[in-house]
Amino acid sequence: MATMYFFTSPTCSPCKAVKPVISELTEDHTNFQWINIDITADPGNITKMYKVTHVPTMVAVHNGTEVGRHSGTQLMGYFALAKRLSSTLPR
């Protein structure tokens, strides 16, 4: 199963603007595991592991390998990443 990590911070205004899009994507792409990561409270150091340096950032992982990422407030990039990953997964 593919995993989408969405990195955010409670003080990040752009993250708040992007969250409704991420909610929509989680409903549309139930074939992914969706994990929200608050970078200020990341005890597993997933933020470091994927070298996330700014938020909002979405990282797509399949079979343990990063296969794509999108950062920032350009909303279509999040849709494009989910669509691209979805098209590569078995049905």
C-alpha positions as CSV (number, residue, x, y, z in Angstrom):
1,M,0.0,0.0,0.0
2,A,1.2,3.5,-0.7
3,T,1.5,6.0,2.0
4,M,1.0,9.8,1.8
5,Y,2.6,11.8,4.6
6,F,1.3,15.3,5.0
7,F,3.7,17.4,7.0
8,T,2.3,20.4,8.8
9,S,2.6,22.7,11.8
10,P,0.0,24.3,14.0
11,T,1.4,27.7,13.5
12,C,1.6,27.4,9.7
13,S,-1.1,29.5,8.0
14,P,-0.5,28.0,4.5
15,C,-1.0,24.5,6.1
16,K,-4.4,25.6,7.3
17,A,-5.3,26.7,3.7
18,V,-4.2,23.3,2.3
19,K,-5.9,21.1,4.8
20,P,-9.3,21.0,3.1
21,V,-7.6,19.8,-0.1
22,I,-5.9,17.1,1.8
23,S,-9.2,16.1,3.4
24,E,-10.7,15.8,-0.1
25,L,-7.8,13.7,-1.3
26,T,-8.2,11.3,1.6
27,E,-11.8,10.7,0.6
28,D,-11.0,10.3,-3.1
29,H,-7.9,8.1,-2.7
30,T,-8.8,5.5,-0.1
31,N,-6.2,3.2,-1.7
32,F,-3.5,5.2,0.1
33,Q,-2.7,5.3,3.8
34,W,-2.8,8.9,4.9
35,I,-0.6,10.1,7.8
36,N,-0.6,13.6,9.1
37,I,2.7,14.6,10.7
38,D,3.0,17.7,13.0
39,I,6.6,18.6,12.6
40,T,6.7,20.2,16.0
41,A,5.8,16.9,17.7
42,D,7.4,14.2,15.6
43,P,8.9,11.6,18.1
44,G,9.6,9.2,15.3
45,N,11.7,11.7,13.4
46,I,9.8,11.0,10.1
47,T,10.4,14.7,9.3
48,K,14.1,14.2,9.3
49,M,13.9,10.9,7.6
50,Y,12.2,12.5,4.6
51,K,14.3,15.7,4.8
52,V,11.2,17.9,5.1
53,T,12.5,21.5,5.5
54,H,9.3,23.5,5.1
55,V,5.5,23.0,5.4
56,P,3.1,22.2,4.0
57,T,4.7,19.2,2.3
58,M,3.2,16.0,1.1
59,V,5.5,13.0,0.5
60,A,4.4,9.9,-1.4
61,V,6.0,6.6,-0.4
62,H,5.5,3.2,-2.1
63,N,7.2,0.0,-0.9
64,G,9.3,2.1,1.4
65,T,10.7,4.4,-1.3
66,E,9.8,8.0,-1.8
67,V,8.1,8.3,-5.2
68,G,7.1,12.0,-5.1
69,R,6.6,15.1,-3.1
70,H,4.9,18.5,-3.3
71,S,5.4,21.5,-1.1
72,G,3.7,24.8,-0.8
73,T,0.3,26.3,-1.5
74,Q,-0.1,25.5,-5.2
75,L,-3.1,23.2,-4.6
76,M,-3.1,21.5,-8.0
77,G,0.3,20.0,-7.2
78,Y,-1.3,17.9,-4.4
79,F,-4.0,16.6,-6.7
80,A,-1.4,15.8,-9.4
81,L,0.8,13.9,-7.0
82,A,-2.1,11.8,-5.8
83,K,-3.3,11.1,-9.3
84,R,0.1,10.2,-10.5
85,L,0.7,7.8,-7.7
86,S,-2.8,6.3,-8.0
87,S,-2.3,5.6,-11.7
88,T,0.8,3.5,-10.9
89,L,-0.8,1.3,-8.2
90,P,-2.5,-2.0,-9.0
91,R,-6.2,-1.9,-8.8
